[in-house]
Amino acid sequence: MGHIFKSYCLKKELNITKLTWWEQPEKIFRYSIPQTDLQYRFGLPGPQVNENEWQAGLDIVERSLSENDFLVVSGKLTSGIPDDYYMMVGEIAKRKKRNLF
């Protein structure tokens, strides 16, 4: 979660539930070309996630959404998580009539 977004939420006294698959720091390499101010980012693959773990994530979303909540999903899905995982999360939000971003 970006520190600017997190600071904003804390300032507005918004509750945040962050779902992470692992507690390792993100491994991203940045390469900048000074003459052009271009920057390239390379991310290493995350851990393998098994079905029990990603199902548990859906359960957390199901239990955590309350009235007037907004659900923000972002990031690349790591190995083991189905390609349609965000669709599954979206179905939960739709069924509970919550906003999804």
GIMO-V267304 format. One record per residue. RES is the residue in one letter. PHI is phi in whole degrees, 0 to 359 (none if undefined). OMEGA is omega in whole degrees, -180 to 180 (none if undefined). Layout:
RES/PHI/OMEGA
RES/PHI/OMEGA
//
This chain:
M/none/-180
G/293/-176
H/293/179
I/293/179
F/297/-180
K/298/178
S/298/179
Y/299/-179
C/298/179
L/294/179
K/298/-179
K/273/-180
E/57/177
L/267/177
N/282/-179
I/236/170
T/243/-179
K/255/179
L/257/178
T/237/-179
W/271/-179
W/203/-176
E/255/177
Q/281/174
P/295/179
E/294/-179
K/254/180
I/233/176
F/254/178
R/245/177
Y/231/-178
S/249/174
I/251/-173
P/303/-177
Q/295/-175
T/245/-175
D/61/176
L/277/178
Q/229/178
Y/244/-180
R/243/178
F/235/180
G/252/176
L/280/179
P/299/177
G/280/-178
P/286/173
Q/284/179
V/251/-180
N/268/-176
E/300/179
N/300/-179
E/290/-178
W/287/174
Q/294/177
A/298/176
G/298/177
L/296/178
D/297/178
I/297/178
V/299/-179
E/302/-177
R/282/-171
S/274/-176
L/288/178
S/240/180
E/304/178
N/68/178
D/284/169
F/246/179
L/245/179
V/249/177
V/240/179
S/200/175
G/104/179
K/280/177
L/282/-178
T/274/-178
S/302/177
G/98/179
I/268/-178
P/300/180
D/301/-178
D/264/-178
Y/301/180
Y/295/174
M/294/178
M/298/177
V/297/179
G/298/177
E/296/177
I/296/-180
A/298/180
K/295/-180
R/298/-180
K/268/179
K/56/179
R/245/180
N/277/-180
L/239/176
F/235/none
//
